[in-house]
């Protein structure tokens, strides 16, 4: 009889995958402030994705009211999309 092992993601890896999926579903990416404040992602997790080249980060200026505000926008990379696809095969 064959034993099938199901790999389970740790809570940290599961949360990282959630972040990648969120970025994948955002055509223009998302600001770091939105990811941290509204979605509760950790700044270290975001930095880790950028260091691992699963996401890119770029500075841009947005106008809020009449004031320009500098923000960091994150976007998923091809490697990030590949990581999601690999996980669909069984993580």
PyMOL commands that set and color helices and strands:
alter all, ss='L'
color gray80, all
select helices_A, chain A and resi 11-24+32-38+43-51+78-88
alter helices_A, ss='H'
color red, helices_A
select strands_A, chain A and resi 30-31+55-64+67-76
alter strands_A, ss='S'
color yellow, strands_A
deselect
rebuild
show_as cartoon
